[in-house]
Amino acid sequence: MMNEDEIWAAIDSARERTADLLEQLSDDEWAQPSLCDGWTVRDVAAHLTLQQLTVGDAVRIALRHPGPMNSMIRAAARDRAALPTDRLIADLRAMIGSRRHNVGLTAFEPLTDILVHGQDVAIPLHRDLGMPADAASVVAARVWSQGGRGKARVFRSLPLRGYRLTATDVEWSVGEGPEIRGPISAILLLLTGRRAALPRFSGPGVDDLRARVATG
């Protein structure tokens, strides 16, 4: 487990890496689809700047975009995405060193967001964005423990019950059944519904999982 200081240090490091990556992108890359269905890279970057909302901010967004939480989150990100690229990067950098987080959440949620959404940007653009194994393993354990409930509801779920997920780069495993092996960063992406992680796995359960996902 990581203590709170370590969690915030991991958030700051990931925000810095992600901002560095965003600075390298061309205008065309900013407009490309991310791993999030219906979200561009710009939308995801904008969403990452909305991690310090006060009660008042949340109320204003809810009034402007009434409806289910996922729809509200998407609409708020698209509103924010209208800002210039430089402003989005600057706003993300300005969050480094701050321990503020959205009302009602904990430090685990911004850590989850920056680790996962950073890959939502990097992977479809064939860019490398490192994900520390210690931070990934802590977030993966939390997402697994939620079982698709609570804050995990903003992610699409994959049929992972009935398999044993085992990390190949850190001591970490969950579940029972045919084994699926891969790096902990890929496991975190799988737990948060990212099918793009599937090619990174091996083991006796992989083919069955791919078949289930294809027909799901």
RAFEN-V970208 format. One record per backbone hydrogen bond with DSSP energy under -0.5 kcal/mol. CO is the residue of the C=O (numbers start at 0). NH is the residue of the N-H. E is the energy in kcal/mol with one decimal. If there is no record, write none. Layout:
BEGIN
co->[CO;CO]
nh->[NH;NH]
e->[E;E]
END
This chain:
BEGIN
co->[2;3;4;5;6;7;8;9;10;11;12;13;14;15;16;17;18;19;20;20;21;25;26;28;29;31;34;35;38;39;40;41;42;43;44;45;46;50;52;53;54;55;56;57;58;59;60;67;68;69;70;71;72;73;74;75;76;78;79;83;84;85;86;87;88;89;90;91;92;94;101;105;105;106;107;108;109;110;111;112;113;114;115;116;117;118;119;120;121;122;126;131;132;133;134;135;136;137;138;139;140;141;142;142;143;145;148;149;150;151;157;159;161;162;163;163;164;165;169;171;173;177;178;179;180;181;182;182;183;184;185;186;187;188;189;191;192;193;194;196;197;201;202;204;205;206;207;208;209;210;211;212]
nh->[6;7;8;9;10;11;12;13;14;15;16;17;18;19;20;21;22;23;23;24;24;29;30;31;41;40;36;38;33;43;44;45;46;47;48;48;49;101;102;57;58;59;60;61;62;63;64;71;72;73;74;75;76;77;78;79;80;81;82;87;88;89;90;91;92;93;94;94;95;97;104;108;109;110;111;112;113;114;115;116;117;118;119;120;121;122;34;124;126;125;128;135;136;137;138;139;140;141;142;143;144;145;146;147;146;148;151;152;153;154;159;162;177;164;165;179;173;181;171;166;164;163;204;165;201;167;185;186;187;188;189;190;191;193;192;155;194;196;197;199;200;180;205;208;209;210;211;212;213;214;215;215]
e->[-2.3;-2.4;-2.1;-2.2;-2.2;-2.6;-2.3;-2.3;-2.6;-2.3;-2.3;-2.5;-2.6;-2.3;-2.1;-2.7;-1.9;-0.7;-1.4;-0.5;-1.2;-2.0;-1.0;-1.3;-2.0;-2.5;-0.5;-2.5;-2.9;-2.1;-2.5;-2.5;-2.3;-1.9;-0.6;-1.2;-1.9;-0.8;-1.6;-2.4;-2.4;-2.3;-2.3;-2.4;-2.4;-2.1;-2.6;-2.1;-2.9;-2.3;-2.4;-2.5;-2.0;-2.2;-2.2;-2.2;-2.0;-1.3;-2.0;-1.9;-2.2;-2.4;-2.6;-2.0;-2.4;-2.2;-0.7;-0.9;-1.6;-2.0;-1.9;-1.0;-0.8;-1.5;-2.6;-2.8;-2.4;-2.1;-2.6;-2.6;-1.1;-1.0;-1.6;-1.3;-2.4;-2.3;-1.2;-0.7;-2.7;-1.8;-0.5;-2.4;-2.4;-1.7;-2.2;-2.7;-2.1;-1.8;-2.8;-2.6;-2.2;-1.5;-0.9;-0.7;-0.9;-2.0;-1.6;-1.8;-1.3;-1.9;-2.0;-1.1;-0.7;-0.6;-0.6;-3.0;-1.9;-1.9;-1.2;-2.8;-2.4;-2.1;-2.6;-2.6;-2.3;-1.4;-0.6;-2.0;-2.4;-1.8;-2.4;-2.8;-1.3;-3.0;-1.8;-0.5;-1.0;-1.6;-1.9;-2.0;-1.8;-3.4;-1.5;-2.2;-2.7;-2.0;-2.3;-2.7;-2.2;-1.4;-0.6;-0.6]
END
